[in-house]
Every structure is written in C-alpha cells, then in structure tokens.
Amino acid sequence: MPTSVTMETLSLVFSLPQLVAKDEGYFADEGLDVSFVPKEYASVTYLDNHELLSAFGSTKSHFESGEATLYRACEWGQIRRSHDSTVGGRVVSKRATVGSQAILVRPDAPEVHPSDLANKEVAVNFHHGSHYVALQMLEGFLPREEIKVVHLGGPQQRYEALRDGKIQAAALMEPWITLAEKQGYKVLSEAFYIGSEVASPDLDAETYDAIGRAVDRAVAKLNEDPRPYLHHLIAEVPPELGELRPEDFPLGRFRFVKQEPYPEAEFQRTYDWMVGWKLIEDDSRYGQLVSNLVTT
C-alpha cells in the first residue's frame, strides 16, 4: 500500500517540482501517494504591523491542524514557522525551487527605481517571501525608516490592489510578474532567494528520502524545459485578469535545484537579520528549529 503524504501549497511556482513529480509518476515509482491541499488566503486585509499576523497567516493552516505533513515556503518564513509551530514543525531541508520576486509599479507610475519608493507603501504578504524579500531589496537603497511594507494578502490580491491604484507598489512572484509585465507594469527590483521545507515530526527520514528522489527527478525534467508544466501557474490567473501562454514567461526566472540540507551558517545569517528587523524573537537556536532529513 502506498505511503500517503499531504503537502500544503502556496503559490504553485514554489511547488512546481512536486507537481511535476506527481504528473510524471515519480512519486508513484517511490511507493508514495502524494496529495496537495492549497493554502487559503483571507480576503484583503490592510495591516501595517507584522506583529499583528501569525507566521501561518490569518486563515486556517492545514499543516498546523495536522491535515498536511509538509509545508514549503521562503527561508525566512520557515524559520519563523518552526519557531511558532504548535505541532512541532521543523525545517528539514532546503526547497527545490529557487524563488523569484519583483517589486512592480503601474505603467503610468512616476517611480522608475527602488529609491523612488521612499515612504511609499509596498504591498506584501506578511511572514511570506514577498515580505522578507521586499525588505532585503529595499534596504539596499533606503534607510529602514523609509521602507513601508503593508500586508494585503496573496499575490492576486496584491496585483489587483496595484491595478486599481489602491497601493503604489507590490511584490509579486510568477505568474503575476509575467502577467503584469505583459500589461506594461514596471519592475523596479527583482531578487532570487532560497526556501525550505517544514515537516511534522511524524515524517520519517525514509519517506522523505523517497520524496527527495522523486523531486530530484522532477528538477532534472524542469531544467530541461519548464514550459510543458507552466499550465499549473497559468491556471492560477483568472481569465478576466489577462491571458498567459507558456511562451510569455522568461525562462531565466525558473531555477530548480536538488534538495539539500539547511546548514547552520545560512540559518544563523538569516536568523540574525530577522532579529534585527524584529521579525522573530532572539530566543531560539539552530538545533531547536532545524532537523535536517536530507544529509548529503
């Protein structure tokens, strides 16, 4: 009987290797029955203080409720989730997807470079990649007191708020970057970043090894050509917001790597930065938040 594993997914670009592993039968080859449960985004809620929102968001977490065994997201957010988890979630490896996010403004906006965003609101999703990467991109150009990130929920909500003039800039990932660029929106800054996997304590190393083998095969497939699988991302965009085709996407934005352990030096650098921004309490250490199931 196949071993059942449920994965909670955010924006599908971050789970594309897992989706490909499912599509191509790589999980089945490893004796795994993998299912996906999507993260639910709350209706638009404006917040300007990240301390008002949990690392798992304002809606139900399938991971925290015990309905999902794995949750993948950005490096920073996963440190915070391991810190906050009530079910013993721990970082068990780096993520196979190297993420990309960009800060965009409308086609008619006067802003043309990151410094133009001084004291202007940038829409993000607190305690997710858009939040952390926006801070890291902007602090290279602006003093911290002039950086104004605000929570507006998921990527579609941020895109629509930007489109409707409710916000001056927004941090977005694919497929929303390509959709916005196709419509004339301007990228002011873009960055790539790693992510990680958080697992519940009942996920054993043997099962995670099998997951890793299937995902590594999917990574090789995606690195050959991601276009046959971009329909997963295109399906996230409602037709009334615009039409996307696989050939619209710059392939350089898609970067996939084999899953690796999350090393202590990388953790500490990221943890110290988060403490400096008061994004996490300085009361945990590597061994408390990370329990690598990938060793090589």
TORMARGU-86244 format. One line per field, with one value per residue: residue number from 1; x, y, z of N, C-alpha, C in turn. Coordinates in steps of 0.2 Angstrom, whole numbers, plus 5000, padded with zeros to 4 digits. Layout:
<rs>
seq [NUM:...]
n.xx [X:...]
n.yy [Y:...]
n.zz [Z:...]
ca.xx [X:...]
ca.yy [Y:...]
ca.zz [Z:...]
c.xx [X:...]
c.yy [Y:...]
c.zz [Z:...]
</rs>
This chain:
<rs>
seq [1:2:3:4:5:6:7:8:9:10:11:12:13:14:15:16:17:18:19:20:21:22:23:24:25:26:27:28:29:30:31:32:33:34:35:36:37:38:39:40:41:42:43:44:45:46:47:48:49:50:51:52:53:54:55:56:57:58:59:60:61:62:63:64:65:66:67:68:69:70:71:72:73:74:75:76:77:78:79:80:81:82:83:84:85:86:87:88:89:90:91:92:93:94:95:96:97:98:99:100:101:102:103:104:105:106:107:108:109:110:111:112:113:114:115:116:117:118:119:120:121:122:123:124:125:126:127:128:129:130:131:132:133:134:135:136:137:138:139:140:141:142:143:144:145:146:147:148:149:150:151:152:153:154:155:156:157:158:159:160:161:162:163:164:165:166:167:168:169:170:171:172:173:174:175:176:177:178:179:180:181:182:183:184:185:186:187:188:189:190:191:192:193:194:195:196:197:198:199:200:201:202:203:204:205:206:207:208:209:210:211:212:213:214:215:216:217:218:219:220:221:222:223:224:225:226:227:228:229:230:231:232:233:234:235:236:237:238:239:240:241:242:243:244:245:246:247:248:249:250:251:252:253:254:255:256:257:258:259:260:261:262:263:264:265:266:267:268:269:270:271:272:273:274:275:276:277:278:279:280:281:282:283:284:285:286:287:288:289:290:291:292:293:294:295:296]
n.xx [5004:5003:5013:5005:5006:5003:5004:5005:5001:5007:5008:5009:5021:5032:5030:5032:5041:5037:5024:5026:5033:5022:5014:5022:5023:5033:5033:5024:5032:5041:5033:5024:5009:5005:4997:4989:4985:4978:4984:4974:4969:4966:4952:4955:4965:4971:4986:4998:5008:5018:5018:5005:5000:5000:5014:5009:4998:4982:4972:4965:4978:4983:4994:4996:4985:4986:4982:4991:5007:5019:5026:5030:5040:5047:5064:5065:5052:5050:5059:5053:5040:5044:5048:5036:5027:5014:5014:5026:5033:5047:5061:5067:5074:5082:5072:5067:5064:5071:5066:5059:5055:5048:5047:5034:5027:5013:5010:5009:5015:5026:5037:5053:5065:5071:5074:5064:5054:5054:5046:5034:5020:5022:5015:5014:5014:5013:5026:5028:5037:5036:5036:5048:5058:5056:5059:5073:5077:5074:5081:5094:5094:5087:5085:5080:5069:5062:5056:5041:5032:5017:5003:4994:4989:4987:4995:4987:4978:4986:4991:4979:4976:4986:4984:4971:4975:4975:4986:5004:5015:5019:5025:5028:5027:5030:5015:5012:5021:5025:5012:5009:5020:5017:5007:5012:5017:5030:5045:5054:5063:5071:5073:5082:5079:5081:5072:5063:5059:5046:5042:5031:5033:5031:5035:5045:5063:5066:5054:5055:5067:5063:5053:5062:5070:5061:5057:5070:5071:5061:5066:5077:5069:5062:5073:5077:5067:5055:5043:5032:5025:5020:5007:5001:5004:4999:4985:4982:4979:4965:4954:4949:4958:4968:4977:4988:5002:5013:5025:5026:5033:5049:5061:5073:5069:5065:5072:5079:5084:5092:5086:5093:5103:5099:5110:5119:5126:5120:5107:5110:5114:5103:5094:5099:5097:5083:5080:5086:5077:5066:5058:5057:5059:5073:5076:5079:5088:5098:5098:5085:5076:5079:5079:5087:5082:5088:5104:5115]
n.yy [4994:5011:5024:5038:5055:5072:5088:5105:5119:5134:5148:5141:5140:5138:5125:5118:5108:5097:5096:5092:5080:5072:5073:5066:5053:5050:5050:5040:5029:5028:5023:5031:5040:5055:5070:5086:5101:5117:5132:5144:5160:5175:5187:5203:5212:5226:5228:5236:5232:5220:5212:5209:5198:5180:5169:5159:5164:5172:5164:5147:5135:5121:5113:5116:5111:5098:5091:5092:5086:5092:5108:5120:5135:5152:5154:5163:5164:5151:5148:5157:5150:5137:5142:5146:5135:5125:5111:5105:5107:5107:5114:5104:5103:5112:5120:5114:5123:5138:5154:5168:5185:5201:5219:5229:5242:5252:5255:5269:5275:5286:5282:5275:5268:5259:5268:5277:5273:5278:5280:5276:5265:5247:5233:5218:5200:5197:5189:5180:5176:5187:5198:5197:5197:5209:5218:5215:5219:5233:5238:5240:5252:5261:5270:5261:5267:5273:5263:5255:5243:5234:5224:5215:5202:5188:5184:5187:5196:5207:5210:5215:5226:5234:5236:5243:5255:5256:5254:5258:5251:5234:5218:5204:5186:5174:5167:5181:5191:5190:5192:5205:5212:5209:5217:5230:5235:5240:5234:5237:5232:5216:5199:5184:5170:5157:5144:5133:5117:5113:5101:5089:5081:5067:5063:5052:5049:5040:5040:5053:5053:5046:5055:5065:5059:5057:5071:5076:5070:5076:5089:5088:5086:5098:5107:5104:5109:5119:5123:5114:5112:5124:5126:5124:5136:5146:5143:5148:5161:5170:5171:5183:5192:5192:5185:5172:5163:5149:5153:5166:5168:5172:5161:5161:5165:5153:5142:5128:5116:5102:5095:5100:5099:5111:5122:5127:5139:5147:5147:5155:5167:5172:5171:5181:5192:5193:5195:5207:5215:5214:5203:5191:5183:5183:5170:5157:5143:5135:5121:5120:5123:5118:5102:5092:5081:5078:5073:5074]
n.zz [5000:4995:5003:5011:5009:5012:5006:5010:4999:4993:4983:4967:4959:4968:4971:4960:4956:4964:4959:4946:4949:4953:4942:4932:4938:4947:4961:4963:4958:4969:4978:4984:4989:4985:4989:4987:4996:4995:5002:5010:5006:5015:5013:5007:5018:5026:5034:5044:5052:5056:5067:5070:5064:5062:5058:5051:5044:5042:5040:5041:5044:5036:5039:5053:5058:5057:5045:5034:5030:5025:5022:5012:5009:5009:5015:5026:5031:5035:5045:5055:5056:5061:5073:5078:5077:5083:5082:5082:5070:5060:5051:5037:5026:5012:5000:4983:4973:4968:4972:4964:4966:4962:4964:4958:4949:4943:4925:4922:4932:4942:4948:4945:4949:4964:4974:4973:4980:4993:5008:5003:5001:5000:4994:5002:5008:5024:5033:5023:5008:4999:5009:5016:5006:5000:5010:5010:4997:4997:5007:5003:4996:5003:5019:5034:5041:5030:5023:5019:5020:5018:5023:5012:5008:4998:4981:4970:4976:4979:4966:4961:4969:4966:4952:4953:4959:4973:4980:4979:4975:4973:4978:4969:4963:4950:4942:4941:4939:4926:4920:4924:4918:4905:4903:4904:4916:4927:4932:4947:4955:4957:4964:4968:4979:4992:4998:5010:5017:5029:5040:5048:5064:5063:5050:5043:5040:5030:5022:5018:5011:5000:4994:4991:4981:4971:4969:4965:4952:4946:4946:4937:4925:4924:4923:4910:4902:4907:4901:4897:4909:4914:4913:4926:4933:4925:4927:4939:4937:4935:4920:4917:4921:4912:4899:4898:4891:4889:4882:4885:4897:4904:4904:4912:4924:4931:4942:4948:4960:4967:4982:4997:5013:5026:5031:5046:5046:5036:5041:5053:5048:5042:5053:5062:5054:5054:5067:5069:5062:5070:5067:5073:5089:5099:5104:5101:5094:5081:5082:5088:5079:5067:5059:5050:5037:5025:5022:5013]
ca.xx [5000:5007:5013:5002:5009:4999:5008:5001:5005:5006:5009:5012:5028:5036:5029:5032:5045:5032:5018:5029:5034:5016:5012:5026:5023:5039:5031:5021:5038:5044:5028:5021:5003:5005:4991:4991:4980:4981:4984:4969:4971:4960:4950:4960:4965:4976:4989:5005:5012:5018:5016:4998:4998:5004:5018:5005:4993:4976:4967:4967:4984:4982:4999:4996:4979:4988:4980:4996:5013:5024:5024:5036:5040:5053:5069:5064:5046:5050:5062:5048:5035:5047:5048:5029:5023:5012:5013:5032:5036:5054:5065:5070:5079:5081:5067:5070:5063:5074:5061:5060:5050:5049:5043:5032:5023:5009:5013:5009:5018:5032:5043:5057:5070:5069:5074:5058:5048:5054:5040:5028:5018:5023:5010:5017:5010:5017:5029:5030:5043:5036:5038:5055:5062:5055:5064:5080:5078:5074:5086:5100:5093:5083:5086:5074:5063:5059:5053:5034:5028:5010:5000:4987:4987:4990:4998:4981:4975:4991:4991:4973:4976:4991:4980:4966:4978:4975:4993:5009:5019:5018:5030:5024:5030:5027:5015:5010:5026:5024:5006:5010:5025:5014:5002:5016:5019:5037:5049:5059:5069:5070:5079:5081:5080:5080:5066:5064:5053:5045:5039:5029:5038:5029:5038:5052:5068:5065:5049:5057:5072:5059:5051:5068:5072:5056:5058:5076:5070:5057:5070:5080:5065:5061:5079:5077:5062:5049:5036:5026:5022:5018:5000:5000:5005:4994:4979:4981:4977:4958:4954:4947:4963:4973:4979:4996:5004:5020:5030:5026:5037:5056:5063:5078:5066:5064:5078:5077:5090:5091:5085:5100:5102:5099:5116:5119:5129:5115:5102:5112:5114:5096:5090:5101:5094:5076:5080:5087:5071:5061:5053:5057:5062:5080:5076:5079:5094:5098:5096:5078:5071:5081:5081:5088:5081:5092:5110:5120]
ca.yy [5000:5017:5029:5044:5061:5078:5094:5111:5123:5141:5149:5134:5141:5136:5118:5115:5101:5092:5094:5088:5073:5069:5072:5061:5047:5049:5049:5033:5025:5028:5020:5037:5043:5062:5074:5093:5105:5123:5137:5148:5167:5178:5192:5209:5215:5230:5229:5239:5230:5212:5208:5208:5192:5174:5167:5154:5168:5174:5158:5140:5131:5114:5110:5116:5107:5091:5089:5091:5084:5096:5115:5124:5142:5155:5153:5167:5162:5144:5149:5159:5145:5132:5145:5147:5129:5121:5104:5103:5108:5109:5114:5098:5103:5117:5119:5113:5129:5145:5158:5175:5190:5208:5224:5232:5248:5253:5258:5276:5277:5290:5278:5271:5264:5257:5274:5281:5271:5280:5282:5274:5258:5242:5228:5211:5196:5197:5182:5176:5178:5194:5202:5197:5199:5216:5222:5215:5223:5240:5241:5242:5258:5266:5268:5257:5270:5275:5257:5255:5237:5233:5217:5214:5196:5184:5188:5190:5202:5212:5213:5219:5232:5238:5238:5248:5261:5256:5253:5261:5246:5227:5212:5198:5181:5171:5170:5188:5196:5190:5195:5212:5215:5209:5223:5236:5236:5241:5231:5241:5227:5209:5195:5177:5168:5150:5142:5127:5113:5112:5094:5087:5076:5060:5061:5049:5050:5035:5043:5060:5051:5044:5061:5068:5056:5059:5078:5077:5068:5082:5095:5087:5087:5105:5111:5103:5113:5120:5125:5109:5112:5130:5127:5124:5143:5149:5141:5152:5168:5170:5173:5190:5197:5193:5179:5170:5157:5147:5157:5173:5168:5172:5155:5163:5166:5147:5139:5122:5113:5096:5097:5099:5101:5118:5122:5131:5146:5150:5149:5160:5174:5174:5172:5187:5198:5193:5198:5214:5218:5212:5198:5185:5184:5180:5165:5150:5142:5131:5114:5120:5125:5114:5095:5090:5074:5077:5074:5075]
ca.zz [5000:4995:5009:5009:5011:5010:5006:5009:4994:4992:4975:4964:4957:4973:4972:4953:4956:4967:4955:4941:4951:4953:4935:4929:4941:4950:4967:4962:4957:4975:4983:4988:4986:4987:4988:4989:4999:4994:5007:5009:5008:5018:5009:5008:5025:5026:5040:5043:5058:5055:5074:5071:5060:5063:5053:5046:5041:5046:5038:5043:5042:5036:5042:5060:5060:5056:5039:5030:5033:5023:5020:5009:5008:5009:5020:5032:5034:5038:5052:5059:5057:5065:5079:5081:5076:5089:5081:5082:5064:5059:5044:5036:5020:5008:4995:4977:4969:4970:4971:4962:4967:4960:4966:4952:4949:4937:4919:4922:4939:4941:4950:4940:4953:4971:4979:4972:4984:5000:5012:4999:5003:4995:4996:5003:5012:5030:5035:5017:5004:4997:5014:5018:5000:4998:5014:5008:4991:4998:5012:4999:4993:5008:5027:5036:5042:5024:5020:5021:5018:5021:5021:5008:5007:4992:4975:4966:4980:4978:4959:4960:4973:4962:4946:4955:4962:4980:4983:4975:4973:4975:4977:4966:4960:4944:4936:4942:4936:4919:4918:4925:4913:4898:4903:4904:4923:4928:4938:4950:4958:4957:4968:4969:4986:4993:5003:5014:5019:5036:5041:5055:5067:5061:5044:5044:5035:5024:5017:5015:5006:4994:4992:4988:4975:4966:4967:4961:4945:4943:4945:4931:4920:4923:4920:4903:4899:4911:4898:4897:4915:4916:4914:4933:4935:4921:4929:4945:4934:4932:4913:4916:4923:4907:4896:4898:4887:4891:4878:4888:4903:4903:4907:4917:4931:4934:4944:4952:4962:4971:4989:5001:5020:5028:5035:5051:5044:5032:5046:5058:5045:5041:5059:5064:5050:5056:5074:5068:5060:5075:5064:5077:5095:5099:5109:5098:5091:5075:5084:5090:5073:5061:5060:5043:5035:5020:5025:5008]
c.xx [5004:5007:5010:5005:5005:5003:5003:5005:5002:5005:5012:5019:5033:5035:5029:5035:5040:5026:5020:5030:5028:5013:5015:5026:5029:5038:5028:5027:5041:5039:5025:5014:5003:4999:4993:4984:4982:4980:4978:4971:4965:4958:4955:4959:4972:4979:4996:5009:5012:5017:5009:4996:5003:5008:5014:4999:4987:4970:4969:4973:4983:4988:4998:4990:4980:4985:4985:5003:5019:5021:5030:5035:5047:5058:5067:5057:5046:5054:5057:5042:5038:5047:5041:5025:5021:5012:5021:5036:5043:5057:5068:5075:5078:5075:5070:5069:5067:5069:5063:5054:5053:5045:5041:5028:5019:5013:5014:5013:5025:5038:5047:5063:5068:5069:5068:5053:5049:5048:5033:5026:5019:5019:5014:5012:5015:5019:5029:5035:5042:5038:5045:5060:5062:5059:5071:5082:5079:5079:5093:5100:5090:5085:5079:5068:5059:5056:5047:5031:5022:5007:4994:4986:4990:4992:4992:4978:4980:4991:4984:4973:4981:4987:4975:4968:4977:4981:4998:5013:5017:5023:5026:5029:5027:5020:5013:5015:5025:5018:5006:5015:5021:5009:5005:5018:5027:5040:5054:5065:5066:5075:5077:5082:5079:5074:5068:5058:5052:5040:5036:5033:5037:5032:5044:5057:5068:5060:5051:5063:5068:5056:5056:5070:5067:5056:5064:5075:5066:5061:5074:5076:5063:5067:5080:5073:5056:5042:5031:5022:5020:5011:4998:5000:4999:4987:4977:4978:4970:4958:4953:4953:4969:4975:4986:4997:5011:5025:5031:5031:5045:5058:5069:5075:5065:5070:5076:5083:5088:5090:5092:5098:5102:5105:5116:5121:5124:5109:5104:5112:5107:5092:5093:5098:5087:5076:5082:5081:5065:5056:5053:5060:5069:5080:5076:5086:5093:5095:5088:5074:5073:5082:5081:5086:5085:5099:5116:5117]
c.yy [5006:5021:5035:5050:5067:5084:5100:5116:5130:5143:5143:5135:5138:5128:5115:5109:5096:5090:5090:5080:5069:5068:5066:5054:5045:5047:5041:5028:5024:5025:5025:5039:5050:5066:5081:5097:5112:5128:5142:5155:5171:5184:5198:5212:5219:5230:5232:5237:5222:5209:5207:5201:5186:5173:5162:5158:5169:5168:5152:5137:5124:5110:5110:5112:5099:5087:5088:5090:5089:5103:5118:5131:5145:5153:5157:5165:5155:5144:5152:5154:5139:5135:5145:5140:5126:5114:5101:5103:5110:5109:5107:5098:5110:5115:5118:5119:5135:5150:5165:5179:5197:5213:5228:5238:5248:5256:5265:5279:5281:5287:5274:5267:5263:5263:5278:5279:5273:5283:5280:5266:5253:5236:5221:5207:5195:5190:5177:5179:5185:5199:5203:5199:5206:5220:5221:5218:5230:5242:5242:5249:5264:5264:5265:5261:5273:5269:5256:5249:5236:5227:5218:5207:5192:5188:5191:5196:5208:5215:5217:5225:5237:5241:5243:5254:5261:5256:5256:5256:5239:5222:5206:5193:5179:5167:5178:5193:5196:5193:5202:5215:5215:5215:5230:5238:5236:5238:5236:5238:5220:5205:5188:5175:5160:5150:5135:5123:5112:5105:5093:5082:5069:5059:5058:5050:5046:5038:5049:5058:5049:5050:5065:5065:5057:5067:5079:5075:5074:5088:5094:5088:5094:5109:5109:5108:5114:5121:5120:5109:5119:5131:5127:5132:5147:5149:5145:5159:5167:5174:5181:5195:5197:5186:5178:5163:5155:5151:5164:5173:5168:5166:5156:5164:5159:5143:5134:5118:5107:5099:5095:5101:5108:5119:5128:5138:5150:5152:5155:5167:5176:5175:5179:5193:5199:5196:5205:5218:5217:5207:5192:5187:5180:5175:5158:5149:5136:5124:5114:5120:5121:5107:5092:5083:5073:5078:5075:5079]
c.zz [5000:5002:5007:5013:5008:5011:5005:5004:4995:4985:4972:4961:4962:4974:4965:4953:4959:4962:4949:4943:4952:4946:4931:4932:4945:4958:4968:4962:4964:4980:4987:4984:4989:4985:4990:4991:4999:5001:5005:5011:5010:5013:5011:5015:5025:5033:5039:5048:5058:5062:5075:5067:5062:5057:5048:5043:5045:5044:5041:5040:5042:5039:5050:5062:5060:5050:5033:5033:5031:5021:5018:5007:5008:5015:5027:5035:5038:5044:5057:5061:5061:5072:5082:5081:5083:5088:5080:5075:5064:5052:5043:5030:5017:5003:4988:4972:4972:4968:4968:4964:4965:4963:4959:4954:4943:4931:4919:4928:4938:4943:4945:4943:4960:4975:4978:4977:4992:5002:5008:5001:4997:4998:4996:5007:5018:5032:5029:5013:5002:5002:5015:5012:4999:5003:5012:5002:4993:5002:5009:4996:4998:5015:5029:5038:5036:5020:5023:5018:5022:5019:5018:5005:5001:4986:4971:4970:4979:4971:4958:4963:4969:4956:4948:4958:4969:4983:4977:4972:4976:4974:4975:4964:4954:4946:4935:4939:4929:4916:4919:4919:4906:4898:4904:4911:4923:4934:4940:4953:4958:4961:4968:4976:4987:4998:5006:5015:5026:5036:5048:5058:5065:5054:5045:5039:5029:5019:5014:5010:4999:4990:4988:4982:4969:4964:4963:4954:4942:4941:4938:4925:4919:4921:4913:4899:4903:4908:4898:4904:4918:4916:4921:4935:4931:4924:4936:4943:4932:4925:4912:4918:4917:4905:4896:4894:4889:4888:4881:4894:4901:4907:4912:4924:4934:4935:4949:4953:4966:4978:4993:5008:5021:5033:5040:5050:5040:5037:5050:5054:5044:5047:5062:5061:5053:5063:5073:5066:5064:5072:5068:5083:5095:5105:5107:5095:5085:5077:5086:5084:5067:5063:5053:5042:5029:5023:5020:5003]
</rs>
